[in-house]
């Protein structure tokens, strides 16, 4: 003799959490705990299935729940709300009659219903009818909207997810167009052979296999078909994801592919070396798709060096108070470090000096960027004390370069810069 909990949701909008599986399960468990049923509760669920009469046969969890009630195994039923149990007044009343006959208590979280009381039973009957009325009104409005669209010549299209629209059988004799279906078998075979969504898309395009409506397969469409039909082929994720823009690459969101015009993406290659590649290369042929950072950074440094003289001639008209504050802070920092008995070490001094330089570089004059300190792109040796000056973090270098350049075009064959698009035209070197 155990208690059962039933969960259901036909459609969960993206980003919604109020009716998610986790939210419903936590709610019913909390209610069961109040009535000392949490320890042995059995969770049954039907996800992505409507609660209307015509889908009752597809609700396996619902069938198992009714079987447990009729066999006398179930002592109580918990659910999130009345609409999770059924969307039909007839179906709901039949279920509650069965529960009453077998002395099974029904408790609902959102509707605060407990059929162990007379008032709870009455309220349940009323709410069942009201819920059915709301469902009927929504259906009526949807049908009226579709009729209005047809009258205006607008097609009514239901977009089934990739890989979930089954084609008509070969013996089908209906006079309609047998289109709008993916060749699921071909997609699965292409992915099984290549073990790559991008490579599978390329293989399908070369073989002339067409997707449902688009002109060619792309990585995302192959991924959706595999997820729906052969999820066991997808390797488990072992790499922790990072937030967008959080990757430490000096040239992130700057390099533009010379073949397709897309922005190159940073990644860590052999021995952690930074690389940049075009994600479209697997679908659209590219003469070259990958370039290592150490092969392209010299050209970027050379372009930045050309601008030093231009920057020296820029007249500064920034906020005098802000500049005065930065100058005073720099003097205090120098006193703390160059004191006969230094208060701070070299690492702290260097970090704070960089922070002050970044603050000063953000002060604009006539919309012309003012830069007081160029970043250290690579490790160098200090000529005065012979100590190694470490390169600035890639993220700091990226901030500096993106203030200078809107984007950098690279050659399709060599992946070397062909054009630097400066953010401020007045700063662009003339030579």
N, C-alpha and C positions, 0 to 999 in steps of 0.2 A: 504494500500500500504506500504509494508515493504521490507527491504533488507534481504537476506538470506546468510548464510555462510555454506559451505559444507566441512567437514573434513573426511579423510579416511586414513587408513594404514592397509595393510594386515598382516605384521609381524613386530614387534618392537624388535630388538635384545636386550638381557639383558644389562642394563647399558646405553642404548642409550637414549638421551633426545632431539636430534635435530628434530625429527619428532614425538615426543610424543603428546598426546592430548592437554596437557597444552601449549606446544610450538606452535602448529598450531593455537590454539584458540587465544593466545595472539597476534600472528602475524596478523591474519585476523581482529581482533578487532582494532588493531593499524591502519591498512589500512582503515578500515571503518570509523574510527574517522577522518581521513584526509578528507573524502568526506561527513562528517556529517551524517553518517548512523549508528553510533555505538549505539545510544539510543534505537532503536527498532529492532535491528538485531536479526534474528532467527537462532540459531545454529542447524544444522543437521549433523549427523555423522554416519559412518558405519565402525566399527573397526573389525579387524581380517577377513576382506573380500577382496578378490582380485578385481581389477578394470577391469578384462577381461570380454568379452561378456557373457560367460557361467555362470558368477556369478551375472549378472545384476539383476535377479529376486530376489536374496537374499538381495540386497541393499535397505532396507526400507527407509533410509534417502534419497537416490538418487531418489526413486520413488516419495517421498513427495515433493522433490525439483522440479521435472519436472511437477508435478500436480499444484504446486503453480505458475510456469511460464505460463503454458497453461491456467490457470484460470484468469490470469491477476493480481494476488495478489502480485507477486514478482516484485520489481523494479530494483534490482541489485543482482548479485551473487558474493560472495567473496570466495576465496579458497587459500590454501597455494601454490599450484603449479598445472601445467597441469596434471601431473601424478596422483594427488589426485582425479581429476574429472573422468578420464577414462584412461584405458590402451589400448583402441582400437581406431584406427583412424576413423573407421565407426561410433562408438558410440559417439566419441567426436564431429565429424562434424555434426551429427544429433542433438546433444545438442546445439551447437552454432547456427545452423540454426533456431532452435526453439527460442533461445534467441533473434536472430535478428528479427524474425517475430513478437515477442511480445515486441520488443524494451526494452529488458533487458540487462543492461550492465554487462559484466564479467570482474572482476579485480582479478589478481593473484599476490601474494606477491613475491615469489622466482623468477618467470619469468618476473616480471615487465611489465605485459600486462594489457592494458585497451582497451576494444573493442569499446569504445566511439570514438576512433580515427581510421583513416584508416590504419595507420601503425601498430597499435595494432592488428587489425583484420588480416592483412596479416601475421604478425609475429606469430600469434596464429595458423594459418593454417599450416605454415611451421613447427612449433615446434610440432604440433600434429603428422605429418608424421614422423618426426625424433624420437619422443618418441616411436611410434609404431615400428619403425625399431630397436631401442635399445632393446625393449622387445622381438622382434622376434629373434634377435641375441642371447640374453641370453637363450631363450628357446632352440634354436638350439644347443648351446654349452652344455646345460644340458642333452639333449637327446643323444648327441655324447658321453658324459662322461658315461652315463648309459650303452650305447652299449659297450663301451670299458671294463667296469666292468663286464658285462655279459660274454664277450669273455674270460676274465681271470678267470671266475668261481666265481666272487664275487656277492653275493646276493644284490639286491636293496631293501632296507628296509626303509619304512617311519614310524617313531615312533610317533604314535598318542598319545597325552597326556592321562594319566589315566582317565577313566570314560567318554571319549568322542568318543569311537569307538563303534558304535552301532552294535550289533550282527545281523546275518542274520535272517529273519523271519522264523518261523517254517515250512512254506510251501515251503521254498527255495529248489529247486531240482538240483541246480548246483553241479557238482562233484568236490568239493574242500573241504579242511579241515576247519571245523567250529571251529577254534581255535583263540587265540589271543584276547579274549574278557574278560572283567571283569564282574562278576555277580554283577552289580551295585545295584540291589534290595537287595541282601544279605548284601552288605557292608553298605548300608544306614540303614537297619534294625539293624545291629550289633551296629552301632554308636548310633542310637536312643535309644537302650536298655542300652548301657553302658555310653554314654555321654563322652567318652574318646577315642581318636585315638589309644592309646596304647592298652587299654582294648579291643577295637573293633578288632584290629589286632590279639590279642590272641584268642578271641572268634572265629574268622574266621578260624584260623589255627587249633583250636580244632575241629571245625565242618567239616574240610576237604575241605573248599572252597579254590580253588587255584587262585592266581593272574594270570596275563597275561602270564608272562614268568618265574618269579622267583619261588623259592621253597616254600617260605612262605611270608605272609603279614608282613609288618613293618609299623611303625607309619607314615612315610612320604607318603607311597603309599595310605594308607587309607585317609589321609588328602587331597590328590589330588583328589580322587574320590568324597569326600564330597564337596569340594570346587566347583567342576564342576557340580554336580548333586543336591545337597541339601545344598546350602550355608546358608539357613535360620536356619539350625540346629546349626550353629556355633555361640557361644556366642560372643558378642562384646568385644574387648580388653579393659580392664580397668587398666592394669598395664603398667607403662612406662618402655620400654626396656632400657637396658644399653649396652654399648659397650662391645665386647668380652674381657674377662680378667678384666673387671672393677668391678666385684662383690667382696666385702670385706670379703673373707674367708681365714683363716690362712692356711688351708690345700688344697687350690685350686690347681688342676693339679698335685697332689702328690699321692693320694690314688688309688691303683689299685685293682679292684675287684678280689676276689679269685675264683669266679665262671666262669666268662666269659673273664676276663683279661682287661675289659674296665676301663677307668678312672672314678672315682666317681665324681658326680657333686654337687656343693654346693647349698644350698637353705636355706631360713629362715622358720623354722617351728613354733611350738607352742610358743607363746609369743616372737617371734623373735629369738628363739634359733637356732644357726647354726646347720645344719644337712648336711650329705653327702649321696647320694643315687646313685644307678646304673640305668641309663635310660633304659637299656636293660631288666630289670627284668620283665616288662610287657609282653614281648614276649617270653623270655627264662626263664624257672623256676629257681628261686634262693632260697636257704635256708633262706637267709636274704638279704634285699636290702638296708636298711637304718641304719645309725648309727649317733647318736648325737655327736657333737664335744667334749662336756665335758666328754664323755665316752672314747674317744680315745686319747685326748691330753695328759693325764698323761703318757702314754707309749712313746709318742713322746718326751716329756720333759725328761724322764728318759734316753732315748737314747742320747739326746743332752748332758746331764750332764756327761755321760761316756766319752765324748770326751774332757772335759776340760783339763785333764792332758796331753792328746796328743797334744793339741794346745799350751800348755805352753812350750813344748819341741821343738816346731818348730823354726828353726833358721830363722830369718828375714833377707832378703837380698833385700828388696824393694828399691825404689827410695829414697835416703837419703834426697834430696831436698824436696820432697813431704812430707815425714815424719816430717822433721824439720818445715815445714809450718804448719802442723796440730798441732804439739806440741806447737808452738808459739800461735796459735789461741786458743788452749785450756787454756793456761795460761792467756791470755787476758780475756777469758770468766770467768775464776775463779776469777780474780781480780774484774771484774764488778759485780759479784754476792756476793762474800764474803767481799766486801768492807764495812766498818762501815756504809756507806750510799749507799746501793745497787743501781746500775743504772738500773738493770733489775729485774723482778720478777722471782719466782721459775718456773712458766710455761715456760717462755721464755728461762730460763737457761736450763731446761730439754730438750726442743726441739732442741736448738742449740747444746747441748752436744750429742744428738742422731745423728744429722746431721754430726758432726765431726767423730763420731764413725763409721757411715756408709761409710764416705769417706776413713777412714783408713782401714776398712775391705775390700775395693776393691783393695788394694795394694797387689799384689801377690808375693810370693817368691817360686821359683822352682815349679810353678803351684800348690802350696799348699795354700789353703785359710787361710788367717789370720783374726781372729775375735778379736776385742778389747773389744767388749761389747756384752754380750748375751741379747737378748730381754726379756722384762718382759711379760711372757705368760698370767698371771692372776694378778688381783689386789692384792697387798701385803702391809704390814705395815712396814714403815721404823723404824728399832729398835732404831735409834738415836733420832729422834724427834717425833716418834709415828704417823706421818702423813701417809696417804694412798698414795702409789705409784701406779698410774693407769697403767693398762696393755697397751702395745704398740698397735697401730692400727693393725687390722688383715692383712691389706695389707703389713705393714712393717714386721710382723712376717712371712708372706708368702715369701717375698723376702729373708729373712734370711734362712728359711728352704730349699728353692729351691737352694740356694748356697751349702747347705750341701748334700741334697738328690736329686737323679735323680727321684726316685719314692719310694713308700712304699707299699709293698704287704700286703693285709689284708686277714684274714681267711674267708672262705666262710660262716661258720656257726656263728662265734662270731663277725666278722667284726673287730677283733683286729689285730694290726700289727704282721706279721710273719717274715718279712725281710725288712731291710732298705738298699736300694741301694745307697751308697755314691757316690758323684760326683768325689771325689779324694780318691783313695783306700788307700793312705798313712795316711789319717786321720781317717780311720775306726778303732774303738776301738777293741782291741784284746780280752778283757774279756767279 
